Amino acid sequence: MDFELSPKAKDYVKRTKAFIAEHIEPMEADFWADVNAKQNHGDWTKWEVPAIVGELKAKAKAAGLWNMFLPDDKLGAGLSIMEYASVAEETGRSILAPMIFNCNAPDTGNMEVLWRYGSEEQKAQWLTPLLEGNIRSVFCMTEPDVASSDATNMAATAVVDGDQVILNGTKWWSSGIGDPHCKIGIFMASTPDESKDRHHQHSMVLVPLDTPGVEIVRMLPVFGAYDAPHGHGEVKFTDVRLPVSSFISGPGMGFEIAQGRLGPGRIHHCMRCLGAAEKSLELMVDRGMQRTAFHKPIMKLGGNAERLAEARIAIDQARLLTLFAAWKMDKVGALNAMTEISAIKVVAPNVLQKVVDDAIQIHGGAGVSQDTPLTAFFMQARSLRLADGPDEVHKGVIARIELAKRGFFSQKRK
């Protein structure tokens, strides 16, 4: 295997890094301080996206640093999954950067779904404005009343009624739904069909958020922060009627689409985690060497130097594992890289959480304030250990694959 980037990919990484250093890093602290001061409340109807976001997006688009996640050389950058992974790491050093490059979740995953599985009509209506950055989207899967780590528990329904589909159910942690530019959602639900196997009982449906019966109930704070101006919402769908053409790839295709959506998305998440870990490590080093206690730099007290070394080892190990997963996906596809994809989904957020925790400790009281990005990185890490499947589910996948190698997969799981 070869993790060497092509000249094209190296150029994207270099230009992305330079853009962040020149345009985003100098203003980001003030940007989030202003957003948190004015919009850290649950009334999402009053949230606004600051004008500077549009200005920076225009600069990024003009610089050709736009939709870099999409492996399509006409609609995106045409980078492989492994090549984009290094770009994603650079954007992960900033909370704001992914949005500026139109490479932010959940839009990236939703755009990939439409690109891979959407009809021409769906692409024209929704993919094009998403790729242009004119609207945002949301993915509605997790439910409050069931253990959503097992998607077969899903209570929400999408029932075909003649030439319409009727949606009912409650979703929550629907990330981005509070954004005033969020216009379309992907609703995953049960579509029972006795003629099909268990993996063809669910569907994905495109739902314009202004459709009658769609109600945003509230925004959910994460550790007291509402993640304005995007948010994580609880949404009710009550007898929402849409044309059957709103199904993505037709009824019963939800699981197949989900696998296609989550593979690249997990690479993106994990590499952004490593970018955040690198930034946290730099902050930890600078703080540790600039502050003194007992006549020594803090970094040289106690076990701090050892923690620094452990952080470097952990980040580099996680990066190599993630690049291997990306390389394997490019070569043999997501279904043949399930062990690696599940492994990185466990490893990368846990590495970030540990590195950020050590950086917070070095910063003392400043570490738990919003004066640094550390609290945001910590929320990111802790949340990702639940999002797209909790750690335990991914470990279970790895264990089943290992059992299958030894011929034990046929035994009933208890």
C-alpha positions as CSV (number, residue, x, y, z in Angstrom):
1,M,0.0,0.0,0.0
2,D,1.1,3.6,-0.7
3,F,-0.1,6.6,1.3
4,E,1.9,9.1,-0.8
5,L,-0.4,11.8,-2.1
6,S,-0.6,12.7,-5.8
7,P,0.7,16.1,-6.8
8,K,-2.9,17.2,-7.3
9,A,-3.8,16.1,-3.7
10,K,-0.7,17.8,-2.3
11,D,-1.7,21.0,-3.9
12,Y,-5.2,20.9,-2.4
13,V,-3.7,20.2,1.0
14,K,-1.2,23.0,0.7
15,R,-3.8,25.5,-0.5
16,T,-6.4,24.5,2.1
17,K,-3.8,24.9,4.9
18,A,-2.8,28.4,3.5
19,F,-6.4,29.5,3.2
20,I,-7.2,28.5,6.8
21,A,-4.1,30.3,8.1
22,E,-4.8,33.5,6.1
23,H,-8.6,33.8,6.2
24,I,-10.0,31.7,9.0
25,E,-7.6,31.4,11.9
26,P,-7.2,35.2,12.4
27,M,-11.0,35.8,12.8
28,E,-12.3,32.5,14.2
29,A,-12.0,33.2,18.0
30,D,-13.9,36.5,17.6
31,F,-16.4,34.8,15.3
32,W,-17.4,32.1,17.9
33,A,-17.3,34.5,20.8
34,D,-19.8,36.7,19.0
35,V,-22.1,33.8,18.0
36,N,-22.0,32.4,21.5
37,A,-22.8,35.8,23.1
38,K,-25.7,36.4,20.8
39,Q,-27.1,33.0,19.9
40,N,-26.4,30.5,22.6
41,H,-30.1,30.0,23.3
42,G,-32.8,27.5,22.3
43,D,-34.8,29.9,20.1
44,W,-33.5,28.8,16.8
45,T,-36.0,31.0,14.9
46,K,-33.8,34.0,15.8
47,W,-30.5,32.4,14.8
48,E,-28.6,34.0,12.0
49,V,-25.5,33.0,10.0
50,P,-23.1,35.9,10.2
51,A,-22.4,37.6,6.9
52,I,-18.7,36.8,7.1
53,V,-19.5,33.2,6.4
54,G,-20.9,34.0,3.0
55,E,-17.9,36.2,2.3
56,L,-15.4,33.5,3.2
57,K,-17.4,30.9,1.2
58,A,-17.2,33.1,-1.9
59,K,-13.4,33.4,-1.4
60,A,-13.0,29.6,-1.0
61,K,-15.1,28.9,-4.0
62,A,-13.1,31.4,-6.1
63,A,-9.9,29.7,-4.9
64,G,-11.2,26.3,-6.1
65,L,-11.4,25.0,-2.5
66,W,-15.0,23.9,-2.8
67,N,-16.8,20.5,-2.5
68,M,-13.4,18.9,-2.1
69,F,-14.9,15.8,-0.5
70,L,-16.7,14.7,-3.7
71,P,-14.8,12.2,-5.9
72,D,-16.1,13.8,-9.0
73,D,-13.8,16.0,-11.0
74,K,-16.6,18.0,-12.4
75,L,-18.8,18.6,-9.3
76,G,-16.0,18.3,-6.8
77,A,-12.2,18.0,-6.6
78,G,-12.1,14.5,-8.0
79,L,-9.9,13.3,-5.1
80,S,-9.9,9.7,-3.9
81,I,-11.1,9.0,-0.4
82,M,-7.5,8.6,0.9
83,E,-6.5,11.8,-0.8
84,Y,-9.3,13.9,0.6
85,A,-8.6,12.4,4.1
86,S,-5.5,14.7,4.3
87,V,-7.6,17.7,3.3
88,A,-10.1,16.8,5.9
89,E,-7.4,16.7,8.6
90,E,-6.4,20.2,7.8
91,T,-10.0,21.4,8.0
92,G,-10.5,19.6,11.3
93,R,-8.1,22.0,13.0
94,S,-10.9,24.6,12.8
95,I,-14.5,24.3,13.9
96,L,-15.5,26.8,11.2
97,A,-13.4,25.6,8.2
98,P,-15.4,22.7,7.0
99,M,-18.5,24.9,6.5
100,I,-16.4,27.5,4.6
101,F,-15.3,24.9,2.1
102,N,-18.8,23.4,1.8
103,C,-17.3,20.2,3.2
104,N,-19.3,20.0,6.5
105,A,-21.4,17.3,7.9
106,P,-24.2,16.3,7.4
107,D,-24.3,18.0,4.1
108,T,-21.3,16.1,2.7
109,G,-23.0,12.7,3.5
110,N,-26.3,13.9,2.1
111,M,-24.8,15.2,-1.1
112,E,-23.0,11.9,-1.6
113,V,-26.3,10.1,-1.1
114,L,-27.9,12.2,-3.8
115,W,-24.9,12.0,-6.1
116,R,-24.7,8.2,-5.8
117,Y,-28.4,7.2,-5.5
118,G,-30.6,10.2,-6.4
119,S,-32.7,10.5,-9.4
120,E,-32.0,13.2,-12.0
121,E,-35.0,15.1,-10.7
122,Q,-33.7,14.9,-7.1
123,K,-30.3,16.0,-8.2
124,A,-31.6,19.0,-10.0
125,Q,-33.9,20.1,-7.2
126,W,-31.6,19.4,-4.2
127,L,-28.1,18.3,-5.1
128,T,-27.3,21.3,-7.3
129,P,-28.2,24.0,-4.6
130,L,-26.4,22.0,-2.0
131,L,-23.2,21.8,-4.1
132,E,-23.5,25.6,-4.8
133,G,-23.8,26.2,-1.0
134,N,-27.1,28.0,-1.3
135,I,-29.0,25.7,1.1
136,R,-28.2,23.2,3.8
137,S,-29.6,19.8,4.7
138,V,-30.3,17.5,7.6
139,F,-30.2,13.7,8.2
140,C,-33.1,12.5,10.4
141,M,-32.4,9.0,11.7
142,T,-31.9,8.9,15.5
143,E,-35.1,8.5,17.6
144,P,-35.7,9.4,21.3
145,D,-37.8,6.4,22.2
146,V,-35.7,3.5,20.9
147,A,-32.1,2.4,21.1
148,S,-31.1,3.9,17.7
149,S,-27.7,2.0,17.7
150,D,-29.9,-0.8,16.3
151,A,-31.5,0.6,13.2
152,T,-34.0,-2.3,13.1
153,N,-35.6,-0.7,16.3
154,M,-36.7,2.3,14.2
155,A,-40.3,3.3,15.0
156,A,-40.7,6.0,12.3
157,T,-42.6,4.8,9.3
158,A,-42.7,5.6,5.6
159,V,-45.9,3.9,4.2
160,V,-46.8,3.9,0.6
161,D,-50.4,5.0,-0.1
162,G,-51.1,5.0,-3.8
163,D,-48.9,7.6,-5.5
164,Q,-47.9,9.1,-2.1
165,V,-45.7,8.1,0.9
166,I,-46.9,9.0,4.4
167,L,-44.3,9.7,7.1
168,N,-44.8,9.5,10.8
169,G,-42.3,9.5,13.7
170,T,-40.1,11.6,15.9
171,K,-36.4,12.1,15.3
172,W,-33.8,13.9,17.4
173,W,-30.2,15.0,17.2
174,S,-31.0,16.0,13.7
175,S,-27.8,18.1,13.2
176,G,-28.1,21.4,11.3
177,I,-31.8,21.7,11.3
178,G,-31.7,25.0,13.2
179,D,-29.7,26.6,10.4
180,P,-31.9,29.2,8.6
181,H,-30.6,27.9,5.3
182,C,-31.6,24.3,6.1
183,K,-34.3,23.4,3.5
184,I,-34.3,19.6,2.9
185,G,-34.1,16.6,5.1
186,I,-33.4,12.9,4.6
187,F,-35.8,10.9,6.7
188,M,-34.9,7.3,7.4
189,A,-37.9,5.1,8.4
190,S,-39.3,1.6,8.4
191,T,-41.1,0.5,5.3
192,P,-42.4,-3.0,6.2
193,D,-42.6,-5.4,3.3
194,E,-43.0,-9.2,4.0
195,S,-41.7,-10.0,0.6
196,K,-38.3,-8.6,1.3
197,D,-35.4,-9.6,3.6
198,R,-34.6,-7.8,6.9
199,H,-32.1,-5.4,5.2
200,H,-34.8,-4.1,2.8
201,Q,-37.3,-3.0,5.3
202,H,-36.2,0.6,5.6
203,S,-36.2,3.6,3.3
204,M,-34.8,7.1,2.9
205,V,-37.2,9.8,1.9
206,L,-36.4,13.4,0.9
207,V,-38.5,15.8,2.9
208,P,-38.7,19.6,2.2
209,L,-38.8,21.1,5.7
210,D,-41.7,23.3,4.9
211,T,-44.0,20.3,4.1
212,P,-47.2,20.3,6.3
213,G,-46.8,18.0,9.2
214,V,-43.1,18.7,9.8
215,E,-42.6,20.3,13.2
216,I,-39.3,21.3,14.8
217,V,-40.0,20.9,18.5
218,R,-36.8,22.1,20.0
219,M,-33.0,22.4,19.8
220,L,-31.0,20.1,22.0
221,P,-27.9,21.6,23.9
222,V,-24.7,19.6,24.1
223,F,-23.1,20.3,27.4
224,G,-25.1,23.5,27.6
225,A,-24.2,24.8,24.2
226,Y,-26.8,24.9,21.4
227,D,-24.3,24.8,18.5
228,A,-25.8,27.9,16.9
229,P,-26.4,28.8,14.2
230,H,-26.9,25.1,13.2
231,G,-28.2,23.2,16.1
232,H,-29.3,19.6,16.8
233,G,-33.1,19.4,16.7
234,E,-36.0,17.2,17.8
235,V,-38.4,16.9,14.9
236,K,-41.9,15.4,14.7
237,F,-43.3,14.1,11.4
238,T,-47.1,13.7,11.6
239,D,-48.9,12.4,8.5
240,V,-46.4,14.0,6.2
241,R,-47.5,13.3,2.6
242,L,-45.1,13.4,-0.2
243,P,-45.1,11.9,-3.8
244,V,-43.5,8.4,-4.0
245,S,-40.8,10.0,-6.1
246,S,-39.5,11.3,-2.8
247,F,-38.0,7.9,-2.0
248,I,-34.3,7.7,-2.7
249,S,-33.7,4.7,-4.9
250,G,-37.1,3.4,-4.0
251,P,-38.7,1.8,-1.0
252,G,-36.6,-0.6,1.0
253,M,-33.2,0.7,0.0
254,G,-32.4,2.5,3.2
255,F,-29.8,0.2,4.6
256,E,-27.9,-0.1,1.3
257,I,-27.8,3.6,1.0
258,A,-26.7,4.0,4.6
259,Q,-23.7,1.8,4.1
260,G,-22.7,3.9,1.0
261,R,-23.2,7.1,3.0
262,L,-21.4,6.2,6.2
263,G,-18.2,4.8,4.8
264,P,-16.6,7.9,3.4
265,G,-18.3,10.1,6.1
266,R,-16.6,8.1,8.8
267,I,-13.2,8.7,7.1
268,H,-14.0,12.5,7.0
269,H,-15.1,12.5,10.7
270,C,-12.0,10.7,11.8
271,M,-9.5,12.8,9.9
272,R,-11.1,15.9,11.2
273,C,-10.7,14.5,14.7
274,L,-7.0,14.1,14.0
275,G,-6.7,17.7,12.8
276,A,-8.4,18.8,16.0
277,A,-6.1,16.6,18.0
278,E,-3.1,18.1,16.3
279,K,-4.4,21.6,17.1
280,S,-5.0,20.6,20.7
281,L,-1.5,19.2,21.0
282,E,0.0,22.5,19.7
283,L,-2.0,24.5,22.2
284,M,-1.0,22.1,24.9
285,V,2.7,22.5,24.1
286,D,2.6,26.3,23.8
287,R,0.7,26.7,27.1
288,G,2.9,24.2,28.8
289,M,6.1,25.9,27.9
290,Q,4.8,29.5,28.3
291,R,3.4,29.1,31.8
292,T,5.6,28.3,34.9
293,A,4.9,26.9,38.3
294,F,7.4,26.0,41.0
295,H,10.1,27.7,38.9
296,K,9.6,25.3,35.9
297,P,7.5,25.3,32.7
298,I,4.3,23.4,33.4
299,M,5.2,20.9,30.6
300,K,8.2,19.8,32.6
301,L,6.2,19.1,35.8
302,G,4.7,15.9,36.9
303,G,4.0,13.5,34.0
304,N,3.1,16.2,31.5
305,A,6.1,15.4,29.2
306,E,5.1,11.7,29.2
307,R,1.5,12.7,28.3
308,L,2.8,14.8,25.5
309,A,4.8,11.8,24.1
310,E,1.8,9.5,24.5
311,A,-0.4,12.0,22.6
312,R,2.0,12.1,19.7
313,I,2.1,8.3,19.5
314,A,-1.6,8.0,19.7
315,I,-2.3,10.6,17.0
316,D,0.2,9.1,14.6
317,Q,-1.2,5.6,15.1
318,A,-4.7,6.8,14.6
319,R,-3.7,8.6,11.4
320,L,-2.1,5.5,9.9
321,L,-5.1,3.4,10.7
322,T,-7.4,5.9,9.2
323,L,-5.3,6.3,6.0
324,F,-5.3,2.5,5.7
325,A,-9.1,2.4,6.0
326,A,-9.4,5.1,3.3
327,W,-6.8,3.3,1.1
328,K,-8.7,0.0,1.5
329,M,-12.1,1.7,0.7
330,D,-10.6,3.1,-2.5
331,K,-9.2,-0.3,-3.5
332,V,-12.0,-2.8,-2.5
333,G,-15.0,-0.7,-1.3
334,A,-16.6,0.0,2.0
335,L,-18.1,-3.5,2.5
336,N,-14.6,-5.1,2.3
337,A,-13.2,-2.6,4.8
338,M,-15.7,-2.9,7.6
339,T,-13.1,-3.9,10.2
340,E,-11.0,-0.9,9.4
341,I,-13.9,1.6,9.2
342,S,-15.3,0.4,12.5
343,A,-11.9,0.5,14.1
344,I,-11.2,4.1,13.2
345,K,-14.6,5.2,14.3
346,V,-13.6,3.9,17.8
347,V,-10.0,5.1,17.8
348,A,-10.1,8.6,16.4
349,P,-12.7,10.2,18.7
350,N,-11.2,8.5,21.7
351,V,-7.7,9.8,20.8
352,L,-9.1,13.3,20.3
353,Q,-11.0,13.1,23.6
354,K,-7.8,12.0,25.5
355,V,-5.6,14.6,23.8
356,V,-8.1,17.4,24.4
357,D,-8.5,16.4,28.0
358,D,-4.7,16.6,28.6
359,A,-4.6,20.0,26.9
360,I,-7.5,21.2,29.0
361,Q,-5.6,20.1,32.1
362,I,-2.5,22.0,31.0
363,H,-4.6,25.1,30.4
364,G,-6.2,25.1,33.9
365,G,-9.3,27.2,34.2
366,A,-8.8,28.6,30.7
367,G,-9.2,25.0,29.4
368,V,-12.9,24.8,30.4
369,S,-13.8,28.3,29.2
370,Q,-14.6,29.2,25.6
371,D,-11.4,31.2,25.2
372,T,-9.8,28.4,23.3
373,P,-11.3,25.8,20.9
374,L,-10.7,23.0,23.4
375,T,-14.2,22.8,24.8
376,A,-15.6,22.7,21.3
377,F,-13.1,19.9,20.4
378,F,-14.1,18.0,23.5
379,M,-17.8,18.2,22.7
380,Q,-16.9,17.0,19.1
381,A,-15.0,14.0,20.4
382,R,-17.5,12.9,23.0
383,S,-20.4,13.3,20.6
384,L,-18.7,11.3,17.9
385,R,-18.4,8.4,20.2
386,L,-22.2,8.2,19.9
387,A,-22.8,9.5,16.4
388,D,-22.8,7.1,13.4
389,G,-23.0,4.2,16.0
390,P,-21.6,4.1,19.5
391,D,-18.2,2.6,20.3
392,E,-19.8,-0.6,21.4
393,V,-21.5,-1.3,18.1
394,H,-18.3,-0.8,16.1
395,K,-16.4,-3.1,18.5
396,G,-19.2,-5.6,18.0
397,V,-18.8,-5.5,14.2
398,I,-15.1,-6.1,14.5
399,A,-15.7,-9.0,16.9
400,R,-18.2,-10.7,14.6
401,I,-15.8,-10.4,11.6
402,E,-13.0,-11.9,13.7
403,L,-15.4,-14.8,14.8
404,A,-16.4,-15.3,11.2
405,K,-12.7,-15.8,10.2
406,R,-12.7,-18.8,12.5
407,G,-16.0,-20.2,11.3
408,F,-18.1,-19.1,14.3
409,F,-20.3,-16.5,12.6
410,S,-23.2,-19.0,12.1
411,Q,-23.7,-19.3,15.9
412,K,-26.6,-17.3,17.2
413,R,-25.7,-14.0,18.8
414,K,-26.8,-13.8,22.4
